[in-house]
Amino acid sequence: MFDLKNLEAAAERLAALLPDDARVLRDEFKASAKPVIESMLNRMDLVTREEFDAQSRVLAATRARLEALEAALAELERKPGD
């Protein structure tokens, strides 16, 4: 679901905040930060940009169809009964 390169980059940026003299701690942090971040993001139930864009297109098409059906119904209601 998430790009591993982005997770690794986030872990690297966070590890860079640790002091250089805490090298062992920094290495351990880098190794454990990625799975923790990934777990947190998965629990947040986020969607990717591609999934969001696909659903936006579906919604736009549905909205257009609804408007067309509303216009057709309004036209039928204007006509006198057959």
C-alpha positions as a printed Julia matrix, in Angstrom:
82×3 Matrix{Float64}:
   0.0    0.0     0.0
   2.82   2.41    0.8
   6.0    3.02   -1.15
   8.84   1.39    0.8
  11.3    3.97   -0.51
   9.27   6.73    1.15
   9.16   4.78    4.43
  12.91   4.2     4.3
  13.49   7.89    3.58
  11.3    8.84    6.55
  13.23   6.47    8.8
  16.52   7.94    7.54
  15.34  11.5     8.23
  14.23  10.57   11.74
  17.49   8.74   12.44
  19.43  11.77   11.24
  17.93  13.71   14.14
  19.79  11.51   16.61
  23.29  12.63   17.65
  26.25  11.19   15.74
  27.85   9.85   18.91
  24.82   7.58   19.44
  25.69   5.56   16.31
  24.51   2.19   17.7
  21.24   3.71   18.81
  20.92   5.42   15.43
  21.43   2.15   13.52
  18.92   0.31   15.71
  16.44   3.12   15.28
  16.77   3.03   11.49
  16.2   -0.73   11.5
  13.09  -0.55   13.66
  11.52   2.74   12.55
  10.33   1.56    9.14
   8.09  -1.27   10.4
   6.7    0.97   13.15
   5.86   3.74   10.68
   4.36   1.24    8.23
   2.22  -0.27   10.99
   0.97   3.13   12.07
   0.08   4.12    8.52
  -1.74   0.83    7.91
  -3.83   1.32   11.07
  -4.82   4.75    9.8
  -6.61   3.06    6.87
  -5.24   5.53    4.32
  -5.67   5.19    0.57
  -3.15   5.85   -2.15
  -3.4    8.82   -4.49
  -4.27   6.42   -7.32
  -7.17   4.91   -5.35
  -8.41   8.37   -4.4
  -8.26   9.59   -8.01
 -10.08   6.48   -9.27
 -12.88   6.99   -6.75
 -13.08  10.68   -7.67
 -13.6    9.72  -11.32
 -16.31   7.21  -10.34
 -18.02   9.87   -8.23
 -17.9   12.43  -11.07
 -19.42   9.92  -13.51
 -22.12   8.98  -11.01
 -22.91  12.62  -10.37
 -23.22  13.3   -14.11
 -25.53  10.29  -14.53
 -27.67  11.43  -11.59
 -28.0   14.92  -13.07
 -29.04  13.43  -16.43
 -31.64  11.22  -14.73
 -32.96  14.19  -12.73
 -33.31  16.23  -15.93
 -35.12  13.35  -17.67
 -37.47  12.95  -14.7
 -38.19  16.69  -14.63
 -39.02  16.53  -18.36
 -41.38  13.59  -17.83
 -43.08  15.41  -14.96
 -43.66  18.48  -17.16
 -45.44  16.46  -19.87
 -49.15  15.95  -19.4
 -50.24  12.38  -18.63
 -50.66  10.13  -21.69
